[in-house]
């Protein structure tokens, strides 16, 4: 028997008329993945919900994954890929890859409308019936739009995510971007770094085109991040072997596609035979998202992160993109470029009595994080304490 209190805390009383939609819930096996891929081929979907992302994560982690498909009159109109993980005493369904999935946007038909409260209740009832062990659906860090398309879950937004996402408006091309962001200083800084590179033989931008290049670039990146996280006193979220395997599979899985059609791309800057900056990128028709970045400073490469950002933003302009997205996180190097703030949203749908307790804890935690990060003095103190515990000094970096 389905709990009549499902999602009561996140959704108001459901409409009493029959629901116009139907929902199928199945494991993300070969059949489920094939169905999801077929729908995504014509749907609007975020990079972190792309079928290649989903397959890479399942293969790397062996996660318990589900495909939820909503239909109207038998026609698919919305699809949700979820993984089920344990968080303390609770079993939670979330976007695959957890904290590595940002700017989330579930797959939706281009002519579909936002999900209504009745649709959401139908979704919750179907998931609870198929998997009564799941306590909470937690869909975090969702973008409100992709281009002109609204997120189908925007009407069910429960709360704003604690972290802002920063992006650059590329309107008018690169010269116009520079004119809006202290272009004279930026050009001078770029030319200064360029001269240093030329003094040691120049630089090379590498876009991974073979599995070997993917591995070598990611090896360098994981080393950069391990050092950076240790310095800041932060747990290394890239350390788990399943995470490293996931990114290797993700970028390698795109290589069979023509370069201009790859949804995910790995780039690096090489100087004196070593990599000094790395970017992991996602592509949508109108934007480029920098999913992650890392750098290693040397005598010749004193601002490699800034130098690489400059090149990548210029390249995005030259390729007709309208947005260059630095993703989640508020850092000075992002602020120096960005003029677009996006506050992502979270959707929390409790399915059980335990789920309502998980919902309350998640809500309290998010409010606490938002309170700390909205207070500049308090957030600065937290970061200082964190670095003192790690035994290091805070240093300015051009990466996140």
C-alpha positions in Angstrom: 0.0 0.0 0.0 1.4 3.4 -1.0 1.9 5.9 1.8 -0.8 8.6 1.4 1.7 11.1 2.9 4.1 10.8 0.0 5.8 14.1 -0.8 3.3 16.0 1.5 6.1 18.3 2.7 7.2 19.3 -0.8 3.9 19.2 -2.7 0.6 20.6 -1.7 -2.6 18.5 -1.8 -2.9 16.8 -5.2 -5.7 17.4 -7.6 -8.4 14.8 -7.2 -9.1 14.3 -10.9 -7.4 11.3 -12.7 -3.8 12.0 -13.6 -3.2 12.7 -17.3 0.3 11.1 -17.3 1.7 7.6 -16.7 5.1 6.8 -15.3 7.3 3.7 -15.9 10.2 2.9 -13.5 12.8 0.4 -14.6 16.4 -0.5 -13.8 19.1 1.2 -15.9 19.9 -2.0 -17.6 20.6 -2.4 -21.4 16.9 -2.0 -22.2 16.4 0.9 -19.9 19.5 2.7 -21.1 18.5 2.1 -24.8 15.1 3.6 -24.1 16.6 6.6 -22.3 19.2 7.2 -25.1 16.4 7.1 -27.8 14.4 9.7 -25.9 17.4 12.0 -25.3 18.3 11.9 -29.0 15.6 14.5 -29.6 15.0 15.8 -26.1 16.4 18.9 -24.3 18.9 17.5 -21.7 21.6 18.8 -19.5 25.2 17.5 -19.9 25.2 15.7 -16.6 22.0 13.9 -17.7 23.5 12.9 -21.1 23.3 9.2 -21.8 27.2 9.0 -22.2 27.5 10.5 -18.7 25.0 8.0 -17.3 26.7 5.0 -18.9 30.1 6.1 -17.9 29.1 6.5 -14.2 27.2 3.2 -14.1 30.2 1.3 -15.7 32.7 3.0 -13.3 30.8 2.8 -10.1 28.4 -0.1 -10.5 25.7 2.1 -8.9 22.1 1.1 -8.4 20.5 3.2 -11.2 16.9 3.7 -12.4 15.3 5.2 -15.5 12.0 7.0 -14.8 9.9 7.8 -17.9 6.8 9.9 -17.9 4.4 9.6 -20.9 1.3 11.4 -21.9 -1.1 9.5 -24.3 1.7 7.0 -24.6 4.3 9.5 -25.9 7.4 10.0 -23.8 7.6 13.6 -22.5 10.0 13.5 -19.5 12.8 11.2 -18.4 14.7 11.1 -15.2 17.9 9.1 -14.6 18.6 8.4 -10.9 21.1 6.5 -8.8 20.1 5.2 -5.4 22.7 5.7 -2.6 22.8 5.4 1.1 23.2 8.6 3.1 23.4 7.7 6.8 20.2 5.8 7.7 18.4 7.0 4.5 18.2 5.7 1.0 18.2 8.6 -1.4 17.6 8.8 -5.2 19.7 11.5 -6.8 21.3 12.6 -10.1 24.0 10.1 -11.1 27.6 11.1 -10.0 26.4 13.1 -7.0 28.4 16.2 -6.3 30.2 15.9 -9.7 26.8 16.6 -11.4 26.2 20.3 -11.7 23.8 22.4 -13.8 21.4 19.5 -13.8 18.5 19.5 -16.3 16.4 16.4 -16.6 15.5 15.2 -20.2 12.3 16.7 -21.5 10.6 16.8 -24.9 10.9 20.2 -26.6 7.2 20.7 -26.7 6.5 19.5 -23.2 5.3 21.7 -20.3 6.6 22.0 -16.8 5.6 19.2 -14.5 2.6 20.0 -12.4 2.0 19.0 -8.8 -0.3 16.2 -10.1 2.6 15.0 -12.4 5.0 15.1 -9.4 2.6 13.1 -7.3 2.3 10.5 -10.1 6.1 10.4 -10.3 6.4 9.9 -6.5 3.8 7.2 -6.4 5.3 5.3 -9.3 8.9 5.4 -7.8 7.6 4.4 -4.4 5.6 1.5 -5.9 8.7 0.2 -7.8 11.2 0.9 -5.1 9.6 1.2 -1.6 13.0 1.2 0.0 13.8 4.7 -1.4 13.1 7.4 1.3 13.9 10.6 -0.5 14.3 12.0 -4.1 16.9 14.7 -3.9 17.5 16.6 -7.1 20.2 19.2 -6.4 21.9 22.0 -8.4 19.4 22.2 -11.2 19.6 25.0 -13.8 16.4 26.9 -14.3 16.9 27.0 -18.1 18.9 25.7 -21.0 18.8 28.3 -23.7 15.2 29.3 -24.2 13.9 26.1 -22.6 12.6 26.1 -19.0 13.5 23.2 -16.6 10.6 20.9 -16.4 11.1 20.7 -12.6 11.3 24.4 -12.1 7.7 24.5 -10.9 8.6 22.0 -8.1 11.7 23.9 -6.9 11.7 23.6 -3.2 14.7 25.8 -2.3 17.6 27.7 -3.9 20.9 25.9 -4.0 23.5 27.4 -1.6 26.1 28.1 -4.3 25.8 30.5 -7.2 26.8 29.6 -10.7 28.8 32.2 -12.7 28.9 32.7 -16.5 30.1 35.1 -19.1 27.7 36.6 -21.6 29.5 36.3 -25.0 27.2 38.7 -26.9 29.1 40.8 -29.4 32.2 38.5 -29.6 35.4 38.5 -27.7 36.3 42.1 -28.1 32.9 43.1 -26.7 33.5 40.7 -23.8 36.8 42.3 -23.0 35.4 45.8 -23.2 32.9 44.8 -20.5 35.5 43.3 -18.2 38.6 45.5 -17.9 39.9 44.4 -21.3 43.1 46.5 -21.3 44.3 44.9 -18.0 43.3 41.4 -19.3 45.1 41.8 -22.6 48.2 43.0 -20.7 48.2 40.1 -18.3 47.6 37.6 -21.2 50.5 39.1 -23.2 52.8 39.0 -20.2 52.1 35.3 -19.7 52.5 34.7 -23.4 56.0 36.2 -23.4 57.0 34.0 -20.6 55.9 30.9 -22.5 57.7 32.1 -25.7 60.9 32.5 -23.7 60.9 28.8 -22.9 59.8 27.6 -26.4 56.1 28.4 -26.5 53.0 26.6 -25.5 50.6 24.0 -27.0 46.9 23.6 -26.4 46.0 19.9 -26.4 42.4 18.7 -27.0 42.3 15.0 -26.1 41.7 12.9 -29.2 42.9 9.5 -28.1 42.3 7.4 -25.0 46.0 7.8 -24.2 45.7 11.6 -24.3 42.6 11.4 -22.0 44.6 9.3 -19.5 47.7 11.6 -19.5 45.6 14.8 -19.1 43.5 13.3 -16.4 46.6 11.9 -14.6 48.0 15.5 -14.5 44.7 16.9 -13.4 44.2 14.4 -10.5 47.7 15.3 -9.3 46.9 19.0 -9.4 43.7 18.5 -7.5 45.2 16.3 -4.9 47.8 18.9 -4.1 45.3 21.7 -4.2 42.8 20.0 -1.9 45.5 19.1 0.6 46.6 22.7 0.7 43.1 23.9 1.4 42.2 21.2 3.9 39.4 19.9 1.8 38.6 16.2 1.2 39.7 15.2 -2.3 36.5 14.4 -4.2 38.5 13.1 -7.1 40.5 10.5 -5.1 38.0 7.6 -5.3 39.0 5.1 -8.0 35.4 5.0 -9.3 35.4 8.8 -9.8 38.7 8.7 -11.7 37.5 5.7 -13.8 34.3 7.6 -14.5 36.0 10.6 -16.0 38.4 8.4 -18.1 35.4 6.5 -19.5 33.4 9.7 -20.0 35.9 11.6 -22.2 37.1 8.4 -24.0 33.5 7.5 -24.9 33.1 10.7 -26.9 36.1 10.2 -29.1 34.3 8.2 -31.8 32.2 11.3 -32.6 33.3 14.1 -34.9 35.0 16.8 -32.8 32.3 19.3 -33.3 29.6 16.9 -32.0 31.3 15.7 -28.8 29.3 16.7 -25.7 32.3 16.4 -23.4 35.8 17.5 -24.1 39.2 17.5 -22.3 41.7 20.3 -22.9 45.1 21.2 -21.5 48.0 23.6 -21.9 51.5 22.1 -22.3 54.7 24.2 -21.5 58.2 22.8 -21.5 56.9 19.2 -22.0 54.5 19.4 -19.0 50.9 20.2 -18.5 50.3 23.4 -16.6 46.5 23.8 -16.9 43.5 21.4 -17.6 39.9 22.0 -18.3 37.0 19.5 -18.5 34.3 21.0 -20.7 30.7 20.2 -21.6 29.0 21.5 -24.7 25.4 22.5 -25.4 24.2 24.0 -28.7 24.6 27.6 -27.3 27.1 27.3 -24.4 30.3 25.8 -23.1 30.4 24.7 -19.5 33.8 24.4 -17.7 33.0 21.5 -15.4 36.4 21.6 -13.7 39.8 23.2 -14.0 43.2 22.7 -12.5 46.6 24.3 -12.8 50.2 23.9 -11.8 52.4 27.0 -11.5 56.0 26.9 -12.7 58.7 29.5 -13.2 57.4 30.1 -16.7 53.7 29.5 -16.0 52.8 31.9 -13.2 49.2 32.4 -14.3 48.4 29.4 -16.4 44.7 29.2 -15.2 44.0 32.8 -16.2 45.9 32.3 -19.6 43.8 29.2 -20.3 40.5 30.8 -19.4 41.3 33.7 -21.8 42.0 31.2 -24.6 38.8 29.2 -23.9 36.5 32.2 -23.7 38.0 33.5 -27.0 37.5 30.1 -28.6 33.9 30.0 -27.4 33.2 33.4 -29.0 34.9 32.3 -32.3 32.6 29.2 -32.4 29.4 31.2 -32.0 28.6 30.3 -28.4 26.5 32.7 -26.4 27.5 31.7 -22.9 30.7 30.5 -21.2 29.8 28.9 -17.9 32.3 28.6 -15.1 29.8 26.3 -13.2 29.1 26.3 -9.5 31.3 28.2 -7.1 32.0 31.8 -6.3 35.7 32.6 -6.8 37.5 35.9 -7.6 38.9 34.6 -10.9 35.4 33.8 -12.1 34.0 37.2 -10.9 36.7 38.9 -13.0 35.0 37.6 -16.1 31.4 36.9 -15.3 28.3 39.1 -15.7 25.7 36.3 -15.4 24.6 34.9 -12.0 22.4 31.8 -11.9 21.0 30.5 -8.7 20.3 26.9 -9.2 17.5 25.1 -7.4 16.9 21.9 -5.5 13.9 19.6 -5.5 13.3 17.4 -2.5 10.5 14.8 -2.6 10.1 12.6 0.5 8.6 9.2 -0.2 8.4 7.7 3.3 8.2 8.7 6.9 12.0 8.4 7.1 12.2 10.4 3.9 10.4 13.3 5.6 13.1 13.2 8.3 15.8 13.2 5.6 14.0 16.1 4.0 14.1 18.1 7.2 17.8 17.4 7.8 18.7 18.3 4.2 16.7 21.5 4.4 18.4 22.5 7.7 21.8 21.8 6.3 21.2 23.8 3.1 20.0 26.8 5.1 23.1 26.6 7.3 25.5 26.5 4.3 23.6 29.3 2.6 23.9 31.4 5.9 27.6 30.8 6.1 28.4 31.5 2.5 26.2 34.6 2.4 28.3 36.2 5.2 31.6 37.2 3.7 33.4 37.5 7.0 32.1 34.2 8.3 32.9 32.3 5.1 36.4 33.8 5.1 36.9 32.6 8.7 35.7 29.1 7.9 38.2 28.9 5.0 41.0 30.2 7.2 40.3 27.6 9.9 40.1 24.9 7.3 43.5 25.8 5.9 45.1 26.1 9.3 43.9 22.6 10.1 45.6 21.5 6.9 48.8 23.3 7.9 49.0 25.6 4.9 48.6 29.2 4.0 45.8 30.4 1.7 47.2 31.2 -1.8 45.4 32.8 -4.7 44.6 30.3 -7.4 43.0 30.4 -10.9 41.1 27.2 -10.6 38.2 25.6 -8.8 
